Amino acid sequence: MPILKEIQDIHQEMTNWRHQLHEYPETAFEEVRTSDFVAEKLNEFGIEVSRGLAKTGVIGSLKNGDGGALGLRADMDALDIEEQTNLPFKSKVTGKMHACGHDGHTTMLLGAAKYLAATKRFKGTIQFIFQPAEEMAGGGGVMVQEGLFDQFPVDSVYGMHNWPNMAAGKISIRPGQGMASAALFEIIVTGVGCHAAAPHQGIDPIVTGSAIVEALQTISSRTTNPIEGIVVSVTQFHAGEADNVIPDQAILRGTARSFAVESEKILEPLIRRVAAGVASAHGATIELNYDHRYPVLVNEPVSSDVALKVATEVVGEEAIDVAYPPTMASEDFAFMLNEVPGCFVRLGSKLAGETSHPLHSAHYKFNDDVLPIGASFWAQLAETVLK
């Protein structure tokens, strides 16, 4: 793989950065130590630093003559997971872990920034966007709302995510819809509490809630077009405190996802209709709280072609996978793509010789071997777009 020599030469340095970030994970809008680290490195590279967007966001602006403007984005936040690895640099923060590889994403963009600041083989402006709170907190949307592209205008913007179930060094790029929308919902089922020995004297919200869980599955299997890719998952069920009491309420929580912008809009009324109908049949009532989080992520075709060309130069045609299926996972980079043309790239990071645990696993390990691949992709993308 033709990794840039200047980036290959700093592979160990990037690895050290990544391990430092991994030891001190920070979650949504609390990435103070992480953003300080990023800002310090950018300053060392001679890149202008701006801070404060979305509380802990960092923007590095690098200009070299007149030309276009390009945005490159990496996420910085971790997850509320207790790490279960044996790594010598495992998390030192109880209950928090970089279980999605954002420490690697941040490192790869920093590596590219160091190279581009030193070589300046481009004409125009690069905005290095280090974003907080990607994990269901919508930090990308907050940055956009607070004027990201008004203050730091770009002609196109690109993002990247490591993919541990794809061979290391492979790159997947898909024009069009690539990741699903995401919403969170809460259904409060209200019945009538009573003695568990006399259920006929009340209205059981647990039985009603159980029926609602089953009925919600008919939305994707019988109510909407299966081609649109809809998933409705109940992930929490809370009810009662005593063994001999049927409670007044049960609370269901979960997530709804879709690949189609049109079906994204109809999911809330469908969930309401199904839940209310089932509850009514049982004599209970429901209250629905629905929170639209992330829109569908759509890769713009021209930007996708540019990314594909660069990726092919970096890893070779045999390592490009344009047929890799889209995922029902979601990404708040979608907010940026709704504002500016661009593309989201998946970089294979499967570990060699050991189990490669999935994203969001307490056993997940980022593959440091892909650091120079990702950094080289960013660097050559900038040199290609800003010739």
N, C-alpha and C positions, 0 to 999 in steps of 0.2 A: 504494500500500500504506500503510495507516494506521499507520506506525511512530510510536511515542511520541516526542513532540517533545523531551522531556528526554534521551532516548537518542540521537535523531538529532543533537542538539547536541554530543554527546561522541563522534561517529563518528571524527573524526580522532584524538582521544585514545586510543580503543580501538585504532585502526589502529597507532598508535605502540607501544602495549603489545604487540600481536601481533608486530610486527617485532622488538622487543627479545627476546621469547621465542623467536622463530624463529632468531635469531642464535646462541643458546646452547642447543641441544637436549640433553636428557639422557634416558637410557634407564632401564629398569626399576629402581626402588628407588634410583636415583641422582639423583633430581630435586631436589637440594639448592638450587641457585640458583633454579630455577623455583618451588619451594615458598616460598623466602624472598621472592620477588617477590610471590607471591599473598598471603602473610601480611602483607606490608608494605602492600599495597593495601587489604586488608580492615581493617587497623588504621586507615588513613587515613579509611576510610568510617565508622568508629565501630562496627565489627562485632566481636564477641567472637571471638577466634581460639583454636583448640585444635590441637595438632600431635602427631605421633608415631604415629598409627595407620598400619599398613603402612609403617613407617619414615619415609616422606616425605609422607604424606597430610596434608592441611590441611582443617579444618572451620571454617566461619564461621557463627556462630549469631546470628541477628537476631530479637529478640522485640519484639512490639508488642501488649501487652495479652493477654487470655485468648482462647484459640481453639485450633484444630487445629494440627498440625505437618506441614510439607511439606519433602521432601528434593529438592534439585536437584543433579545430579551432572555434573561435567566431568572428563575425563581429561587428564593433563599430560605423559605420556611421549612420547618420540620413537622413531625406529628406527635400526638399524645400517645406514645407507645413506649413501653419499657423494653429496652433493647435486650435481646437474648442471643447475642453472638459472643464469640471468644476473642474478638479483635483486641489487640493491645491498645488501640485508640478508640475503644467503644465509648459510648456516651457517658459523660460524667454528670449528666443532669437527670435526676430521678424522674421517670415517667415520660421522658421526651427522647425522640430518636429521629435521625435522618433515615427514615425507612422508605423514602421515595427517590433518593438520589439527588435532591436539590443541592446538596453540598457539591456533588460532581458537576451539576449544571453551572453553578456559580464559578467553580474552578475553571471549567473549560472556557467560559467567556472571559475570565480574567487572563487566562493564557493567551487567548486571541488578542485581547486588548494590549498586553505587553508587547507582543509581536508587531501589531499594527502601529503602535506608538513609536516603536524603534525603527521600522522599515519605511513606513508611510508610502507604500506602493499603491496609492489610491488618490483620487481627486474628489473632494467633497467633504461631507460631514458624516461621522458615525456616532450614533447615540447608543451607548451601552446601557441597557435598561435592566437594573437589578430590582426585581419586584418582590414585595413581601406578600404573605397571606394568600398563597394559591390554593391551599387545601380547604376548599369549601367556604372560605371567608371572602372570596372575591376581591383580593387585592388588586388584580389587574383592572377590574371595573372601577375601583376607587381611584386608581391612578388616572384612568381616562376621564372620570368625572371631575377630577381636580385639575385637569388641563394638561395632561401629559403631552399630547400632540399639538396643543396650542403653544406651549412653552418650548417644546423640543420637536418641531415639525419634521416628519420624515415622508419619503415617497413610498416606502415599503417597510414592512417589519416582519421579522422571522423569529421563531421560537424552536426549541428542541427539547426532547425528553428521551432519557435512556429507557431501553426496553429489555428487561432481563430474560424474557422468554424468546428473544431473537438472537441469533448467533452474533457474537461480538464482532463489530466492524461492518456488519450489514447496515444499510440505511433504507428506510421505507418512506416514500413520499407519495401521497395520493392527492390529486386535485379534487376539489369539491368537498363534500361532507366527510369529515375524518373522525370527529368525536361527537358524542351526544350532548344534548342539553341536560341540565340537572335541576331538579326542584326537590325541596323537602316538604313533607306534609305531616300534619298532626291531626288525628281524628279523636275527638273526645266523645265517647259513647256514654250517655246518661240513661240509667234505668231506675229501678227502685230497689234499694237494699232491703235485705230481710235475713231471717235465720236460714242457715244452710240446710236445716232439716225440713224447712217448709218453703221450697223455692216457688210454689204456686202463689205465695203471698207477695211476691215482688216481681220485678222485671230484671232478668239477669244480664248485665252488660258484658259479662265474660263470654257467655254463649253468643250474644249478639255480635260482639267484637270478633269472635272466631269465625262466624258466618261472613262477616265483612271481609276478613283476610282472604277467605276462599273466593268470595265474589269479585274482589278486585282483580284477580287473575284473569277474569273473563274480558277485561278491557283490552289486553294485548292479544288474547286468543280468539275473541269473538266479536269485539266491538270496533276495532280499528284495523286498517290494512296492515298485514304482517310485514309487507315490504318497507313500511315506514320505520320499523325497528323501535318498538316501545317496550319498556320494562317498568313494571310497578312492583316494588318490593317493600313489604312491611318488615322492618328490622327491629322494632321494639314493641313489646306488649306489657303494659303495666296495669295491675289491678289488685285491689284488696290488700289487707294487712293481717287478717285473722283467718284461722283455718275453718272456723264454723260460721263465717259471715259472708253472705253474698253482698258485694259492695254496691254503692250507688253508681260508680263510674269505672270505666276502663279507658286507657289512653293508648292509642296505636300511633306509632311514628314510622316513617320510612322515606323512600326516595322514588321519584318518578323521572324516567329518562326517555328521550326520543331523538331519532336522527332527522326527523322532518320538522322544519320550522312550523308548518301548518298544524301538525299533530301536537307539537309543544304547546300550542295555544288552547287546544281542546282538552288537555289532560285534566286540568283543574275541575271544569264542570262535569266531566265524566266520573271522576273520583267522588265528587259531591253527590251526583245522582245515584251511583251504586251504593254508597255508604248510607245515604238517607233512605233509600228504598228498602234496603235490608233492615235497617233499624226500625223503620215504620212497621214492617211485617212482624217484628218482635215486640212492638209496643214501646220501643225506646226512641231516643232522639240523638242527633249527632251535631257536633260543631266542628267545622273544618278550618284549619289554619294552613294556608298554602303559601310557600315561599319560593318564588322563582329565583334560582341562583345563577346558573350559567346558561348562555344560549348555545345553540349548535355551533360547533367549530367548523368553518368552511374555508378551505384553502383556495385562494384565487389562482386560476389556471396559469397565467403568465408567470407569476411568482413561483408557482410550483415547478414550471419548466426550468426556470433559472436555477432553483435549488437542486433539481435533478441533474442538470448539466454539471454543476459544481461537485455534487456528491459523487458523480461518476468519475470525475477527475481525481477525487481524493481516495476513494476506495476501489475503483474499478467497476466495470459494467457488471461483472459476475456477482458483485456484492450489493447490487441495487435490487430492491424488492418493491415493485409498483403494484403487486397483487396482494400484498399483505392486508388482511381484512381490517376494516375500521373497528373501533372499539366503543362499547357503551359507556366507558369511562368519560369523564368530562374535564374540561380545562378552561380556566378563566382567561387564557390567552385569546379565547374567542371574542372577548370584549374588544381587544386591540384589533383583531381582524375585522370586526364590524365597523371600525373607523378608518382603517388603512389597509390597502391590499397587502397580502403576505402569505406566508406558508408556515405550517408547523411540521417539523421533521421528527421521525423516530429513529434513534440510534441504537442498534443492537448492542447489548452489554452482558450477554450470557457468560457466566464464569466458566473457565476451563478446568476440568478435572475435579469439580466438586458440585454439589447441589446448588442450583441457582434459584434462590427463593423469590417469590413474586414481590412486586411492589406492595408496600403497606404491611409486609410481614415483619414480625419482631426478629426474624432470622435473616432478613434481607442484607445483602452485601453489595455495595457498588463495585464495579470492575474498574480498577485504576488503569488497566491497559487501554481503555478507550479514551482516556483524557486527551492524548495528542491527536486522536482522530477527530473528536468533536471540536477541539481548538483549531485544527487545520481547516475543517469545514467552515467554521466562522470566518477565519482569516481569508480564505480563498473566495468565500462568498462576497466579502467586502471588496476585495480586489477586482472581482468580476463585475459586481453591480456598479462600483464607482471607479470605472477604468480611467 
